[in-house]
Amino acid sequence: MQTQMLFLNIKKLFNNKEFLLFAVLTLLSQVGFAQDIICSLQDRKAFESKITNISNLKSNDIGETVVAVGKSFMGIPYVAKTLEIGEKESLVINLQGLDCTTFVENVLAFSRMLELGQSDFNAYAEHLETIRYRDGVLDGYASRLHYYSEWFANNEAKGIIKDITAEIGGIESSKVINFMSKNRHLYPFLKDDGNYNKIKESEQFLKDQSICILSQDKIADNEHLIKTGDIIAMTTSIEGLDITHTGIATREADGRIHLLHASTGSMEVEVTTVPLAEYLKEVKNNTGIMVARVLPL
């Protein structure tokens, strides 16, 4: 009843324009867990539709499940900065427009739900929070895993993925990661000194945490070691930055690894028409990839 009233009050606030309607909800899970969520009515309906559409996609191989779920998003528009909403960090749910990171996060969340036989919204929200935030806990803007190399490391620590880059020929990198603190003006939330200082702490963690990169010229020779469903993160030569794009590996009919991703080229979720190794040669500033394998539950 309280949730219904919240929807009605917000709807009045926006003159009944449902497409502008965003509800900040406090949801309680069965274990008493509470979280702030931003979710439109359209996205709640999209969640219900997605649960129905993927109900028969579970495979005995988690990688196959991940790709099947990922392909169910094909054609969804690419939309940048979908998480930069409101005056404080909340768990943003947007299934109508995805950037490369939120695409991967949503695919993982729904895949894990299939693995566990779950279908309720609260479980989905908890999976999404677990994947998106440091140690699985939303605790302000800086708790979001902004740098993808930390996203890899933290989700590996949580047992969700395993970084296999070194195993498939990757070489350790000593690059300094500090793009956000060096470009504070690009991030509105970093106007707050507390957020800024916490982001610098994250960068210090990355300084002390070695990462491996499979160089662009080694990908074709090693792609047989990449499996369908592996997460691909594109490394870059841009100063202070680790990753510029991410997606999911899928072995297509030609026997080659392609990239399933929310593309800034076609501006929608797609599979690359050419194999990953060829695709990356056309990506400005690309130096190679990091690869993580999704772990079964």
C-alpha positions in Angstrom: 0.0 0.0 0.0 2.8 2.4 0.8 4.6 1.6 -2.5 1.3 2.3 -4.3 1.0 5.7 -2.7 4.6 6.5 -3.5 3.9 5.8 -7.2 0.8 7.9 -7.1 2.5 10.9 -5.5 5.4 10.8 -7.9 3.0 10.4 -10.8 1.2 13.6 -9.7 4.5 15.4 -9.4 5.3 14.6 -13.1 1.8 15.5 -14.3 1.0 11.8 -15.1 3.8 11.6 -17.7 4.6 7.9 -17.2 7.7 8.0 -19.3 9.2 10.5 -16.8 8.1 8.4 -13.8 11.0 7.2 -11.6 10.2 5.7 -8.3 12.7 5.6 -5.5 11.7 2.5 -3.6 12.9 1.0 -0.3 12.5 -2.8 -0.8 12.8 -5.3 2.0 14.0 -8.8 1.1 13.1 -11.9 3.0 16.2 -11.5 5.2 15.4 -7.9 6.1 17.8 -6.3 3.6 16.9 -2.7 2.5 18.1 -0.7 -0.4 17.3 2.4 -2.4 16.2 1.6 -5.9 15.4 3.8 -8.9 13.1 2.0 -11.3 10.5 3.2 -13.7 7.1 1.5 -14.1 8.2 0.6 -17.7 11.4 -1.1 -16.4 9.4 -3.0 -13.8 7.2 -4.3 -16.6 10.4 -5.0 -18.7 11.7 -7.1 -15.8 8.6 -9.2 -15.7 8.7 -9.7 -19.4 12.4 -10.6 -19.3 11.8 -13.3 -16.6 9.1 -14.9 -18.8 11.2 -14.7 -22.0 14.4 -16.3 -20.5 12.6 -19.0 -18.4 13.7 -21.8 -20.8 17.3 -20.5 -21.5 19.1 -22.2 -18.7 21.9 -24.5 -19.9 24.1 -27.1 -18.2 27.0 -24.7 -19.2 26.9 -21.3 -17.4 28.7 -19.7 -20.4 26.0 -20.9 -22.8 23.3 -19.5 -20.4 25.1 -16.2 -20.2 25.2 -15.8 -24.0 21.6 -17.0 -24.4 20.5 -14.4 -21.8 22.7 -11.8 -23.4 21.2 -12.4 -26.9 17.7 -11.9 -25.4 18.7 -8.2 -25.1 19.6 -7.9 -28.8 18.3 -4.6 -30.3 17.9 -2.8 -26.9 19.3 0.7 -27.4 22.7 1.8 -26.2 22.3 4.7 -23.7 25.2 6.2 -21.9 25.4 7.3 -18.2 22.2 5.5 -17.1 23.5 5.3 -13.6 24.1 9.0 -13.1 20.6 9.8 -11.7 19.5 11.7 -8.6 21.5 13.5 -5.9 22.7 10.3 -4.2 23.8 6.9 -5.3 20.9 4.5 -5.7 20.5 1.1 -7.4 19.4 2.2 -10.9 17.4 -0.4 -12.8 17.1 0.4 -16.5 16.3 -2.4 -18.9 15.2 -0.1 -21.8 18.6 1.4 -22.4 21.9 -0.1 -21.6 25.6 0.9 -21.7 28.3 -1.7 -22.1 28.7 -2.2 -18.3 25.0 -2.3 -17.3 24.5 -4.7 -20.2 27.0 -7.2 -18.7 25.8 -6.6 -15.2 22.1 -7.3 -16.1 23.1 -10.4 -18.1 25.0 -11.8 -15.1 22.1 -11.0 -12.7 19.5 -12.7 -14.8 21.8 -15.7 -15.5 22.5 -16.2 -11.8 18.7 -16.1 -11.2 18.2 -18.8 -13.8 20.9 -20.9 -12.1 19.1 -20.5 -8.8 15.6 -20.9 -10.1 14.6 -17.4 -9.0 12.1 -15.1 -10.6 11.2 -12.4 -8.0 12.2 -8.7 -8.4 13.9 -8.5 -4.9 16.3 -11.3 -5.9 17.1 -9.6 -9.1 17.9 -6.3 -7.3 20.1 -8.1 -4.8 22.1 -9.8 -7.6 22.5 -6.5 -9.4 23.8 -4.8 -6.2 26.1 -7.6 -5.5 27.7 -7.4 -8.9 27.8 -3.6 -9.3 29.2 -2.5 -5.9 32.3 -3.2 -3.9 31.9 -6.2 -1.7 28.3 -6.3 -2.9 27.1 -3.4 -0.8 25.8 -0.1 -2.0 27.4 2.5 0.2 27.5 5.8 -1.7 28.9 6.8 -5.1 32.4 5.6 -4.5 31.2 2.1 -3.6 30.3 1.5 -7.3 33.0 -0.4 -9.1 33.8 2.4 -11.5 37.1 1.0 -12.8 36.6 -2.2 -14.6 39.8 -3.8 -13.5 38.5 -3.4 -9.9 35.2 -4.7 -11.1 37.1 -7.8 -12.2 39.0 -8.1 -9.0 36.1 -7.6 -6.7 33.7 -9.9 -8.5 36.4 -12.5 -8.5 36.7 -12.1 -4.7 32.9 -12.6 -4.5 33.2 -15.8 -6.4 31.2 -14.6 -9.4 34.0 -14.7 -12.0 37.6 -15.7 -12.4 40.1 -13.5 -14.2 41.8 -15.9 -16.7 43.8 -13.3 -18.6 47.2 -14.6 -17.3 46.2 -18.2 -18.1 45.6 -17.4 -21.7 48.8 -15.5 -22.4 48.2 -12.1 -20.7 51.2 -10.1 -19.4 51.2 -8.1 -16.2 50.7 -4.3 -16.6 52.1 -1.6 -14.3 50.0 1.2 -15.7 48.9 3.8 -13.2 45.1 4.1 -13.1 43.9 7.5 -11.9 41.7 8.9 -14.7 38.8 9.8 -12.5 40.8 11.8 -9.9 42.8 13.5 -12.7 39.6 14.5 -14.5 37.4 15.3 -11.5 35.5 17.9 -13.6 34.0 15.1 -15.7 32.2 13.5 -12.8 29.6 15.6 -11.0 29.6 13.4 -7.9 33.3 14.1 -7.5 32.5 17.7 -6.5 32.0 16.2 -3.1 35.3 15.9 -1.4 34.3 12.7 0.4 33.5 10.9 -2.9 36.7 12.3 -4.4 38.9 11.0 -1.6 37.2 7.6 -1.7 37.8 7.3 -5.5 41.5 8.1 -4.9 41.5 5.2 -2.4 40.2 3.0 -5.1 42.9 4.1 -7.4 45.5 3.3 -4.7 44.1 -0.2 -4.5 44.6 -0.5 -8.3 48.1 0.7 -8.0 48.8 -2.1 -5.6 46.8 -4.7 -7.6 48.6 -6.0 -10.6 46.4 -6.7 -13.7 47.2 -8.7 -16.8 46.5 -7.8 -20.4 46.3 -10.0 -23.4 47.8 -7.8 -26.1 45.8 -7.1 -29.2 48.4 -8.9 -31.5 48.1 -12.1 -29.4 44.3 -12.4 -29.4 43.8 -14.3 -32.6 46.4 -16.9 -31.6 44.9 -17.4 -28.2 41.2 -17.0 -28.9 40.8 -20.8 -28.8 41.3 -20.5 -25.1 38.4 -18.1 -24.8 35.0 -19.7 -24.2 31.4 -18.6 -25.0 30.2 -16.6 -22.1 33.5 -15.2 -21.0 33.5 -11.5 -20.1 35.8 -9.4 -22.3 37.1 -6.0 -21.2 39.0 -3.8 -23.7 42.2 -2.2 -22.4 43.4 1.2 -23.6 46.4 3.4 -24.1 44.4 6.4 -22.7 46.4 7.9 -19.8 45.1 6.9 -16.4 42.4 4.6 -17.7 42.2 0.8 -17.6 39.1 -0.2 -19.7 37.0 1.6 -22.3 34.5 -1.0 -23.2 33.2 -4.5 -22.2 31.0 -7.3 -23.6 30.6 -11.0 -23.7 32.5 -13.6 -25.8 30.3 -15.7 -28.1 31.6 -18.4 -30.5 29.6 -18.0 -33.7 28.9 -20.2 -36.7 32.3 -19.3 -38.3 34.0 -21.0 -35.3 35.5 -17.6 -34.2 35.0 -15.6 -31.0 32.8 -12.5 -31.6 31.7 -9.9 -29.1 28.1 -9.6 -27.8 27.9 -6.1 -26.4 26.0 -2.8 -26.1 27.6 -1.1 -29.1 28.4 2.6 -29.5 28.6 2.0 -33.2 25.2 0.6 -34.0 23.8 2.1 -30.7 22.2 -1.1 -29.7 23.0 -4.5 -28.2 24.5 -6.7 -31.0 27.0 -9.3 -31.9 30.0 -8.0 -33.9 29.9 -9.0 -37.6 33.6 -9.7 -37.5 35.6 -11.8 -35.0 36.8 -10.0 -31.8 40.4 -10.0 -33.0 39.5 -8.1 -36.2 37.0 -5.9 -34.5 39.6 -4.6 -32.0 42.0 -3.5 -34.7 39.5 -0.8 -35.6 39.0 0.4 -32.0 41.0 3.6 -31.3 43.5 3.4 -28.5 42.9 -0.3 -27.9 45.8 -2.3 -26.5 44.2 -5.6 -25.8 41.8 -7.3 -23.5 41.2 -8.7 -20.1 39.1 -11.9 -19.9 37.1 -13.3 -17.0 35.2 -16.6 -16.8 31.8 -16.7 -15.2 31.7 -19.2 -12.4 28.7 -21.6 -11.9 26.8 -21.2 -8.6 
